[in-house]
Amino acid sequence: MKYFLKIFLLLLVVTSTVQAQNYKSNIRQYKVPLALKAGKLIDSGNVISADALSPSVKKKGYGPVAIDLKSPKKKSLTPGELYNRVSESIVIVSPAGRCGEVNAKGNVCDKVHTYPASGYIIGSEGIIVTNYHVLNGYVTKYNKEARDVMVVMLKDGTIFPVTEVLLADQKNDLAILKVDTNGTELPALPVATKDAEIGDPVYIVSHPKGYFYAFSSGMVTDKFSEITFGGYRNIMAISADYEAGSSGSAIIDKFGNVIGTVSYTKTLQHSDDETKTQMVLKATIPVSALNGLIKEGNK
């Protein structure tokens, strides 16, 4: 009897573990709801279009933004614990709109177009960090199809419209946005106070090519400066994988603190044969750049 009881309890543990690790449907859980919910926001009329938001993206002379940041964590977490905790604070950031184009048959396109990227929450009242190039992709004249609203979608499918650009820093490829949460408190990530060092472990949850909430790990592989937009900026290279769609997501340390922000990838090719990829450089913006844009609200 005791033997069968042990087997039964073991099966319960295995079953509960399997049930906890569900296989998500990227299309049904995220891609389709993103378009449908964005469409409802557009229909409500309570949105800010790309044309209306554009002046604040191009604005010069931003000062530090006052934000109440969470204190950095000091307890090391397992990769599984990190994913469960961090993924709740990673968001989908996307422009959305109905292009209104007329096809050859004279029918008007009523489809809601979206172009999902990534971002993360640093203020529970609705403060979101993403890349400058993600935000600029919404307001640029080259965006012809998705100019009605910029949205932020949580892991549970809740969606909010972007109502304000608090800061847009082209040099460091960072943008700080405000969304209207209707009083909902969001799960903010703690932000580290100093940059990581080469060899430190790193983790990232992001949305590469529509594979929403994918998890990757690696280490800091390099730290260097590069020229951009008439000045220098610091770059932290990492070995954790990410792709288009990951732009704007948080780079996390083993404690669950933000230590950087995804920026770009660069393919390094063989000098004699440009068709042969030797390495892909994953460039991120170190946390010191973000901290330089923030004046803590409680100080």
N, C-alpha and C positions, 0 to 999 in steps of 0.2 A: 504493500500500500504506500509506504514511504517513497519507494522507487518511482511509482506512477505520479505521486504528488510532486516530486522533484522535476520529472519530465514535464508535467503540466505547467509548473512555475517557469521553467526554462522557455517553454513555448510562448508563454505570456510575455516574457521579456523580449524575445526575438520578434514577436508580432508587433509589440508596441514600438520597437525600434524601427521596424520596416514602415509602419504607419507614419512615424514621425519624419521619414525621409521621402516625402512624396515627390513624384516626378511632375514638374510644372509644365504647363502648356504656354510657351512664350507668346503664341498668337492669341489663344483664348483668354489668358489671364492678363495680358498686358497690351499687346499691339491693338487688338480690336477695341477693348474698353477705352484705351487712350484716345482713339479717334472718335468713338461714340460720345464719351463724356466731354471731350473738347468741343464737339459739335453742339452739345447742349449749352455749354458756356457761351459759344458764339451766338446761338439763338436767343440767349437771355439778354444779350446786349451789354452786359456788365463786364466788359473786357477792355483792355487797352491795346490798340492796334500797333503794328510795327511803326507806322508813320508817327503816331502819338508818342511812342517810346523813344524814337530815334534821337531827339535832341539830348536826352539824358545819357545816352550811350556815348555820344560824341563830345560831351561836356568836358572841359578842361579844368584843372585846378581842384580836383576833389581833395577834401581833407579826410582824416581818419574817421571811421564810422564808430559810433558808440554802441557796443554790444556787450551784454552780460554773458560772458563765456563760462562754460562749465570748467571746473578745476581738472587738470590732467590726472589720469588714473595712474596708480603705481603697482597694481597687482597684475602679474603676468597671466595671460589667458591661453588656453589651448586654441588651436586653429578653429575647431568647431564652435567653441564659446565666442571667439572673435566674430565669426560669420553671423551667428545668431544675434549678437548684440549690435554689430555695425550695420548689417543689412537693413535694419529698421530705420536707419538714419540716412541711407543712400536713396536718392530720388531720381526719377526720370524727368529730364528737362527737355521740353520740345516746343518748337513753334507749331502752330496749327492754323489751318484756314481752308476755305473753299475757294479754289482758284477762279471759278466762274468762266472758264474758257468754253468757247462754243466749238463743237466738233464739226466735221464735214456734213453731218446730217442736221445740223442746226440745234442740237441738244446742248444744254448748259451743264457743265460738270458740277455736280452737287457733292462730290466726294470730299471728305475731310482729309487733307494731307497733313502728315506729321513726319518729323525728322528727329527721332529720339537721341538724346545725348544723356550725360550723367551730371549729377551734382550731389551735394550733401548739406545737411542741416547743421548750423552752428548756433542758432538762436531758437529757443522753443516757441517764440512768438511768430515764427515764420521767416527766419533769416536763412537764406540759401546761398551757398558758394558754388560757382561753376566757372567755366573758362570765359574769358572775354570773347574768344572767337565763336563760342556757342551763342552768346548773346548777340554778337555782331551779325551772325548768320541769320538772325531773325529780322533785323532792321535793314540789312543791306539791300540795295536795289536789285541784286541778282536773285533774291528770293521772290519768286513770282507767284508761288502757290500757297504759302502758309504765312500770311501776314495779318490774320485776324486776332490772334491771341498767342501769348506764350504761357505754357502751363507747366506745373510741377505736379508729378504724380508719385504718391507713396507706394510702398511695397504692397499694402493692402488694397490698393486701387483707388484710394481717395485722391481727388484731384483739386488743385487750387490754381487760380489765375495769378500771374505775376502782375502786381500793381505798381511797383516802383523799382527803379534802379538806384540802389544806395551808393554804389561805387562801380566804376568801370575802368580798369587799369590795363591798357593795351600792352604796355611794356612787360608786365609780369603775367599777362594772359589770365587775369583774374577778374571776376565780376561778383558782386554781392547784391543779391536780389531780395525783395520783400514780397511775400505772397499774402493774400487775404485768407486767413484760416478760420474766420468766423468764430474766433474764440477757442478753437481747438489747440491744445498744447502739443507741440511736436517733439519727438525724441532727438535732442541735439547731441552731437559728438563733442567730446572734450578736445581741446586743441593744445598740442605740445608747446612748450615755451622755448625750445631750442631745436636746431636742426639735427637730423640723424647723421651718423658717421658711416663711412665705407665699411661694409661687412655686416651692418645691422640688418636684422630680418625685417621684411616689409610684407604687407598684405593689401589686397585691393578687391573690392566688390564693385562691379560696374556692368555695363550693358553692351559688350562688344558685338557689333553687327546684329543687334536684335536678340542676342542671347541674354535676356534680362537677369540680373542678379547672379552673374557668374563670379566665381571666387578664384583668386590666383595668389600665389605667394612667391617670394624671392628674397633678394637682398639689395642693399645699396651697392652699386658697382662703381660709381664714379661721381665726382663733384667738380664742376667746371663753370667758367663764365663764358658767355657768348654775347655778341653784339646784336642788338635788336632795336629797331625804331629809334636810332640815333643815340643809344646808350647801351650799357651793359646790364645783364641780369644773370643771376646764379641759377644753375641747373643741377638737379640731382638725378642721375641716371639709375635705373633699377632693372632687375632681371625678371620681375613678375610680369606676366603677359597681360597685354591689353590691346585693343584695336579701336577702329572708328566706332563711335558710340560710347566709348569709355571716357571721352573728353569731359573734364570737369569733375571726375570722381575723386574721392579722397584716398590718399596713401596712408596706411595705418601702421602703427608700430605694434609690438606684442602686447601692449597694455590696452589697446583700443583707442589711442590718441591719434589725432590727425598730425602727420609729419610732412605732408606734401599734397599736391594736386596734380592730377594727370594733365599733360599739355600736348605732347605730340610724339610720334614715332618717326624714325629716320632709317631707311634701309641703307646699309653700308655694303657696297658691292666690290668685287674683285677689280683691281685697277686695270687689268688686262682684258677682262671680259665683264662688261656691265650687266650681262644677263645672269650672272652668278651672284646670288646674295650670300654674303659672308656672315652678316650679323644684323640684327635689328636693334637700334638704340631706342630705349624707352625713356623719354625725357619728361621730368616732372618739375614742378615749381616748389622749392622747399618752403617749409612752414614759416620761416622768418619773413618771407615776402608777404604772406597773408597777415602775420602779426603786425607788420609795418603799416597795414591799412586799417587796423582796428585800435580803437581807444575803448578800453573796457568800460561799460556803462556804469559799473558800480564803483568806479574810481573818481 
